[in-house]
Amino acid sequence: MNKALIMVLMVVILGGSGLVFAQDNDSTSTLDKSGTIRMPSELYPVRVDVTRVYSHSDGYRVLYRKGQTGFADVYIPVEWFVPGGKAQLILGRGSQFPYLVVYYTSDGDFSHLKLYAMATMTDSSWATLDGDAGDRFNVETIKLDF
């Protein structure tokens, strides 16, 4: 008798669970129907692997990989590293660090960047840029070389 009662309860519970997890197909659903997922993005990120970050009083010189065997650099002014500015420095630990993500608008204009670097300044990916950098840090935009 107990086994039969348990079996009936199991059938009722399992049969009713389909109703609980069923999707609602009517037009009164509160899900987003605006199609925002299918719309083109306003920003396009470009990620490059960084080999070395040179710190300077005027900003950062970032040396990154260009293709498979080449290198290129970009100069980022220190004035960009303010809340709401054009650049953000994110320090962390792990084998993925350091790298650089530059965001461009849909028409190809520079928007902002995020520099992900090792948290310890004694890491081999950090170095200092000595001397006068001239006007290398006097930039308004970032254009990566590939």
HELIX and SHEET records of a PDB file:
HELIX    1   1 ASN A    2  VAL A   20  1                                  19    
HELIX    2   2 THR A   36  ARG A   38  5                                   3    
HELIX    3   3 VAL A   78  TRP A   80  5                                   3    
SHEET    1   A 6 GLY A  70  PRO A  77  0                                        
SHEET    2   A 6 GLY A  59  LYS A  66 -1                                        
SHEET    3   A 6 LEU A  43  HIS A  56 -1                                        
SHEET    4   A 6 TYR A  99  THR A 105 -1                                        
SHEET    5   A 6 PHE A 110  MET A 118 -1                                        
SHEET    6   A 6 ALA A  87  GLY A  92  1                                        
SHEET    1   B 4 GLY A  70  PRO A  77  0                                        
SHEET    2   B 4 GLY A  59  LYS A  66 -1                                        
SHEET    3   B 4 LEU A  43  HIS A  56 -1                                        
SHEET    4   B 4 TRP A 126  THR A 128  1                                        
END                                                                             
